[in-house]
Each structure stands twice: as structure tokens, then as C-alpha cells.
Amino acid sequence: MAEHKHGEMDTTAQEKTFEGFMSMTTKATIGIIVFLIFLALVAV
């Protein structure tokens, strides 16, 4: 078994996945807020 050395792992794939997740989460949150504002304006 290989010896573990801290800081040598390539984290490029994990970083891209996290960036995609954060982008999707941000867009979904903005979409939900816009939808709720639209709902509030139409329902009144």
C-alpha cells in the first residue's frame, strides 16, 4: 500500500464539481426568489 503524503492529491475534479454545485445552487436560489416575488405580485 502506498504511503499517504499530505497535499499531493490532484483535486481538480473535486474543485470543478464543487464550482458546478455552487453555480447550480446560486441559480436555483435566485430562480426561487424571483418565482416567489412573481407569485406575491400575481396573487394580490
PyMOL Python script that loads the backbone (N, CA, C, O; Angstrom):
from pymol import cmd

cmd.read_pdbstr("""\
ATOM      1  N   MET A   1       0.839  -1.181   0.000  1.00  0.00           N
ATOM      2  CA  MET A   1       0.000   0.000   0.000  1.00  0.00           C
ATOM      3  C   MET A   1       0.879   1.237   0.000  1.00  0.00           C
ATOM      4  O   MET A   1       1.893   1.290   0.696  1.00  0.00           O
ATOM      5  N   ALA A   2       0.491   2.221  -0.775  1.00  0.00           N
ATOM      6  CA  ALA A   2       1.289   3.437  -0.902  1.00  0.00           C
ATOM      7  C   ALA A   2       1.208   4.279   0.369  1.00  0.00           C
ATOM      8  O   ALA A   2       0.202   4.293   1.078  1.00  0.00           O
ATOM      9  N   GLU A   3       2.279   4.957   0.614  1.00  0.00           N
ATOM     10  CA  GLU A   3       2.353   5.865   1.766  1.00  0.00           C
ATOM     11  C   GLU A   3       1.574   7.146   1.433  1.00  0.00           C
ATOM     12  O   GLU A   3       1.745   7.714   0.354  1.00  0.00           O
ATOM     13  N   HIS A   4       0.726   7.595   2.353  1.00  0.00           N
ATOM     14  CA  HIS A   4      -0.060   8.818   2.138  1.00  0.00           C
ATOM     15  C   HIS A   4       0.815  10.028   2.414  1.00  0.00           C
ATOM     16  O   HIS A   4       1.466  10.114   3.455  1.00  0.00           O
ATOM     17  N   LYS A   5       0.823  10.964   1.469  1.00  0.00           N
ATOM     18  CA  LYS A   5       1.569  12.215   1.649  1.00  0.00           C
ATOM     19  C   LYS A   5       0.585  13.368   1.525  1.00  0.00           C
ATOM     20  O   LYS A   5      -0.053  13.543   0.487  1.00  0.00           O
ATOM     21  N   HIS A   6       0.469  14.137   2.572  1.00  0.00           N
ATOM     22  CA  HIS A   6      -0.494  15.234   2.645  1.00  0.00           C
ATOM     23  C   HIS A   6      -0.215  16.284   1.565  1.00  0.00           C
ATOM     24  O   HIS A   6       0.919  16.734   1.401  1.00  0.00           O
ATOM     25  N   GLY A   7      -1.271  16.668   0.829  1.00  0.00           N
ATOM     26  CA  GLY A   7      -1.162  17.750  -0.129  1.00  0.00           C
ATOM     27  C   GLY A   7      -0.748  17.346  -1.531  1.00  0.00           C
ATOM     28  O   GLY A   7      -0.545  18.222  -2.372  1.00  0.00           O
ATOM     29  N   GLU A   8      -0.613  16.052  -1.823  1.00  0.00           N
ATOM     30  CA  GLU A   8      -0.175  15.617  -3.142  1.00  0.00           C
ATOM     31  C   GLU A   8      -1.319  15.153  -4.039  1.00  0.00           C
ATOM     32  O   GLU A   8      -1.087  14.861  -5.212  1.00  0.00           O
ATOM     33  N   MET A   9      -2.527  15.078  -3.534  1.00  0.00           N
ATOM     34  CA  MET A   9      -3.650  14.580  -4.324  1.00  0.00           C
ATOM     35  C   MET A   9      -4.113  15.650  -5.315  1.00  0.00           C
ATOM     36  O   MET A   9      -4.182  16.831  -4.976  1.00  0.00           O
ATOM     37  N   ASP A  10      -4.430  15.227  -6.543  1.00  0.00           N
ATOM     38  CA  ASP A  10      -4.956  16.138  -7.552  1.00  0.00           C
ATOM     39  C   ASP A  10      -6.441  16.345  -7.278  1.00  0.00           C
ATOM     40  O   ASP A  10      -7.231  15.406  -7.382  1.00  0.00           O
ATOM     41  N   THR A  11      -6.817  17.561  -6.932  1.00  0.00           N
ATOM     42  CA  THR A  11      -8.209  17.855  -6.566  1.00  0.00           C
ATOM     43  C   THR A  11      -8.940  18.634  -7.650  1.00  0.00           C
ATOM     44  O   THR A  11      -9.959  19.266  -7.374  1.00  0.00           O
ATOM     45  N   THR A  12      -8.439  18.598  -8.865  1.00  0.00           N
ATOM     46  CA  THR A  12      -9.056  19.365  -9.957  1.00  0.00           C
ATOM     47  C   THR A  12     -10.507  18.938 -10.187  1.00  0.00           C
ATOM     48  O   THR A  12     -11.384  19.790 -10.334  1.00  0.00           O
ATOM     49  N   ALA A  13     -10.764  17.639 -10.220  1.00  0.00           N
ATOM     50  CA  ALA A  13     -12.126  17.143 -10.467  1.00  0.00           C
ATOM     51  C   ALA A  13     -13.068  17.560  -9.341  1.00  0.00           C
ATOM     52  O   ALA A  13     -14.201  17.966  -9.599  1.00  0.00           O
ATOM     53  N   GLN A  14     -12.608  17.463  -8.102  1.00  0.00           N
ATOM     54  CA  GLN A  14     -13.453  17.852  -6.977  1.00  0.00           C
ATOM     55  C   GLN A  14     -13.745  19.348  -7.005  1.00  0.00           C
ATOM     56  O   GLN A  14     -14.862  19.764  -6.698  1.00  0.00           O
ATOM     57  N   GLU A  15     -12.760  20.155  -7.368  1.00  0.00           N
ATOM     58  CA  GLU A  15     -12.958  21.606  -7.426  1.00  0.00           C
ATOM     59  C   GLU A  15     -13.962  21.975  -8.516  1.00  0.00           C
ATOM     60  O   GLU A  15     -14.810  22.842  -8.305  1.00  0.00           O
ATOM     61  N   LYS A  16     -13.877  21.324  -9.683  1.00  0.00           N
ATOM     62  CA  LYS A  16     -14.824  21.605 -10.766  1.00  0.00           C
ATOM     63  C   LYS A  16     -16.234  21.182 -10.363  1.00  0.00           C
ATOM     64  O   LYS A  16     -17.203  21.876 -10.675  1.00  0.00           O
ATOM     65  N   THR A  17     -16.354  20.048  -9.672  1.00  0.00           N
ATOM     66  CA  THR A  17     -17.659  19.586  -9.222  1.00  0.00           C
ATOM     67  C   THR A  17     -18.251  20.560  -8.215  1.00  0.00           C
ATOM     68  O   THR A  17     -19.439  20.874  -8.281  1.00  0.00           O
ATOM     69  N   PHE A  18     -17.435  21.041  -7.284  1.00  0.00           N
ATOM     70  CA  PHE A  18     -17.908  21.991  -6.284  1.00  0.00           C
ATOM     71  C   PHE A  18     -18.333  23.308  -6.927  1.00  0.00           C
ATOM     72  O   PHE A  18     -19.352  23.885  -6.548  1.00  0.00           O
ATOM     73  N   GLU A  19     -17.545  23.788  -7.911  1.00  0.00           N
ATOM     74  CA  GLU A  19     -17.916  25.021  -8.611  1.00  0.00           C
ATOM     75  C   GLU A  19     -19.243  24.855  -9.332  1.00  0.00           C
ATOM     76  O   GLU A  19     -20.070  25.767  -9.323  1.00  0.00           O
ATOM     77  N   GLY A  20     -19.455  23.704  -9.956  1.00  0.00           N
ATOM     78  CA  GLY A  20     -20.721  23.440 -10.636  1.00  0.00           C
ATOM     79  C   GLY A  20     -21.882  23.389  -9.666  1.00  0.00           C
ATOM     80  O   GLY A  20     -22.959  23.919  -9.941  1.00  0.00           O
ATOM     81  N   PHE A  21     -21.659  22.746  -8.522  1.00  0.00           N
ATOM     82  CA  PHE A  21     -22.698  22.653  -7.496  1.00  0.00           C
ATOM     83  C   PHE A  21     -23.063  24.035  -6.967  1.00  0.00           C
ATOM     84  O   PHE A  21     -24.243  24.350  -6.815  1.00  0.00           O
ATOM     85  N   MET A  22     -22.060  24.858  -6.688  1.00  0.00           N
ATOM     86  CA  MET A  22     -22.323  26.193  -6.168  1.00  0.00           C
ATOM     87  C   MET A  22     -23.032  27.060  -7.215  1.00  0.00           C
ATOM     88  O   MET A  22     -23.917  27.846  -6.877  1.00  0.00           O
ATOM     89  N   SER A  23     -22.647  26.918  -8.467  1.00  0.00           N
ATOM     90  CA  SER A  23     -23.304  27.669  -9.540  1.00  0.00           C
ATOM     91  C   SER A  23     -24.769  27.263  -9.655  1.00  0.00           C
ATOM     92  O   SER A  23     -25.648  28.119  -9.758  1.00  0.00           O
ATOM     93  N   MET A  24     -25.029  25.959  -9.638  1.00  0.00           N
ATOM     94  CA  MET A  24     -26.402  25.465  -9.736  1.00  0.00           C
ATOM     95  C   MET A  24     -27.231  25.923  -8.533  1.00  0.00           C
ATOM     96  O   MET A  24     -28.381  26.332  -8.691  1.00  0.00           O
ATOM     97  N   THR A  25     -26.656  25.855  -7.345  1.00  0.00           N
ATOM     98  CA  THR A  25     -27.351  26.265  -6.134  1.00  0.00           C
ATOM     99  C   THR A  25     -27.685  27.752  -6.165  1.00  0.00           C
ATOM    100  O   THR A  25     -28.790  28.148  -5.793  1.00  0.00           O
ATOM    101  N   THR A  26     -26.740  28.572  -6.605  1.00  0.00           N
ATOM    102  CA  THR A  26     -26.965  30.012  -6.691  1.00  0.00           C
ATOM    103  C   THR A  26     -28.073  30.332  -7.687  1.00  0.00           C
ATOM    104  O   THR A  26     -28.969  31.122  -7.391  1.00  0.00           O
ATOM    105  N   LYS A  27     -28.011  29.719  -8.868  1.00  0.00           N
ATOM    106  CA  LYS A  27     -29.032  29.960  -9.887  1.00  0.00           C
ATOM    107  C   LYS A  27     -30.405  29.485  -9.418  1.00  0.00           C
ATOM    108  O   LYS A  27     -31.408  30.156  -9.661  1.00  0.00           O
ATOM    109  N   ALA A  28     -30.456  28.342  -8.755  1.00  0.00           N
ATOM    110  CA  ALA A  28     -31.734  27.829  -8.254  1.00  0.00           C
ATOM    111  C   ALA A  28     -32.306  28.761  -7.186  1.00  0.00           C
ATOM    112  O   ALA A  28     -33.508  29.024  -7.170  1.00  0.00           O
ATOM    113  N   THR A  29     -31.457  29.257  -6.304  1.00  0.00           N
ATOM    114  CA  THR A  29     -31.913  30.169  -5.247  1.00  0.00           C
ATOM    115  C   THR A  29     -32.463  31.464  -5.848  1.00  0.00           C
ATOM    116  O   THR A  29     -33.517  31.947  -5.433  1.00  0.00           O
ATOM    117  N   ILE A  30     -31.756  32.018  -6.817  1.00  0.00           N
ATOM    118  CA  ILE A  30     -32.230  33.236  -7.474  1.00  0.00           C
ATOM    119  C   ILE A  30     -33.546  32.967  -8.187  1.00  0.00           C
ATOM    120  O   ILE A  30     -34.462  33.787  -8.129  1.00  0.00           O
ATOM    121  N   GLY A  31     -33.649  31.820  -8.863  1.00  0.00           N
ATOM    122  CA  GLY A  31     -34.887  31.459  -9.546  1.00  0.00           C
ATOM    123  C   GLY A  31     -36.056  31.320  -8.596  1.00  0.00           C
ATOM    124  O   GLY A  31     -37.162  31.768  -8.896  1.00  0.00           O
ATOM    125  N   ILE A  32     -35.822  30.706  -7.460  1.00  0.00           N
ATOM    126  CA  ILE A  32     -36.886  30.525  -6.467  1.00  0.00           C
ATOM    127  C   ILE A  32     -37.335  31.876  -5.910  1.00  0.00           C
ATOM    128  O   ILE A  32     -38.531  32.111  -5.737  1.00  0.00           O
ATOM    129  N   ILE A  33     -36.380  32.761  -5.632  1.00  0.00           N
ATOM    130  CA  ILE A  33     -36.726  34.085  -5.110  1.00  0.00           C
ATOM    131  C   ILE A  33     -37.539  34.871  -6.136  1.00  0.00           C
ATOM    132  O   ILE A  33     -38.537  35.503  -5.791  1.00  0.00           O
ATOM    133  N   VAL A  34     -37.106  34.829  -7.408  1.00  0.00           N
ATOM    134  CA  VAL A  34     -37.847  35.526  -8.464  1.00  0.00           C
ATOM    135  C   VAL A  34     -39.252  34.948  -8.584  1.00  0.00           C
ATOM    136  O   VAL A  34     -40.218  35.696  -8.728  1.00  0.00           O
ATOM    137  N   PHE A  35     -39.373  33.630  -8.525  1.00  0.00           N
ATOM    138  CA  PHE A  35     -40.674  32.979  -8.610  1.00  0.00           C
ATOM    139  C   PHE A  35     -41.575  33.386  -7.446  1.00  0.00           C
ATOM    140  O   PHE A  35     -42.762  33.640  -7.647  1.00  0.00           O
ATOM    141  N   LEU A  36     -41.033  33.451  -6.247  1.00  0.00           N
ATOM    142  CA  LEU A  36     -41.820  33.847  -5.081  1.00  0.00           C
ATOM    143  C   LEU A  36     -42.278  35.303  -5.184  1.00  0.00           C
ATOM    144  O   LEU A  36     -43.406  35.627  -4.813  1.00  0.00           O
ATOM    145  N   ILE A  37     -41.409  36.175  -5.686  1.00  0.00           N
ATOM    146  CA  ILE A  37     -41.805  37.573  -5.881  1.00  0.00           C
ATOM    147  C   ILE A  37     -42.918  37.650  -6.924  1.00  0.00           C
ATOM    148  O   ILE A  37     -43.897  38.371  -6.736  1.00  0.00           O
ATOM    149  N   PHE A  38     -42.769  36.905  -8.027  1.00  0.00           N
ATOM    150  CA  PHE A  38     -43.808  36.875  -9.059  1.00  0.00           C
ATOM    151  C   PHE A  38     -45.116  36.366  -8.487  1.00  0.00           C
ATOM    152  O   PHE A  38     -46.177  36.920  -8.775  1.00  0.00           O
ATOM    153  N   LEU A  39     -45.052  35.324  -7.684  1.00  0.00           N
ATOM    154  CA  LEU A  39     -46.257  34.751  -7.071  1.00  0.00           C
ATOM    155  C   LEU A  39     -46.922  35.782  -6.161  1.00  0.00           C
ATOM    156  O   LEU A  39     -48.146  35.913  -6.156  1.00  0.00           O
ATOM    157  N   ALA A  40     -46.124  36.502  -5.404  1.00  0.00           N
ATOM    158  CA  ALA A  40     -46.674  37.511  -4.489  1.00  0.00           C
ATOM    159  C   ALA A  40     -47.347  38.638  -5.267  1.00  0.00           C
ATOM    160  O   ALA A  40     -48.381  39.151  -4.840  1.00  0.00           O
ATOM    161  N   LEU A  41     -46.778  39.022  -6.391  1.00  0.00           N
ATOM    162  CA  LEU A  41     -47.360  40.110  -7.184  1.00  0.00           C
ATOM    163  C   LEU A  41     -48.641  39.672  -7.897  1.00  0.00           C
ATOM    164  O   LEU A  41     -49.574  40.464  -8.025  1.00  0.00           O
ATOM    165  N   VAL A  42     -48.697  38.441  -8.356  1.00  0.00           N
ATOM    166  CA  VAL A  42     -49.850  37.938  -9.098  1.00  0.00           C
ATOM    167  C   VAL A  42     -50.993  37.596  -8.142  1.00  0.00           C
ATOM    168  O   VAL A  42     -52.158  37.792  -8.489  1.00  0.00           O
ATOM    169  N   ALA A  43     -50.690  37.097  -6.970  1.00  0.00           N
ATOM    170  CA  ALA A  43     -51.709  36.630  -6.037  1.00  0.00           C
ATOM    171  C   ALA A  43     -52.455  37.780  -5.361  1.00  0.00           C
ATOM    172  O   ALA A  43     -53.536  37.574  -4.810  1.00  0.00           O
ATOM    173  N   VAL A  44     -51.903  38.960  -5.397  1.00  0.00           N
ATOM    174  CA  VAL A  44     -52.536  40.091  -4.709  1.00  0.00           C
ATOM    175  C   VAL A  44     -53.640  40.693  -5.511  1.00  0.00           C
ATOM    176  O   VAL A  44     -54.271  41.654  -5.070  1.00  0.00           O
TER     177      VAL A  44
END
""", "prot")
cmd.dss("prot")
cmd.show_as("cartoon", "prot")
cmd.util.cbc("prot")
cmd.orient("prot")
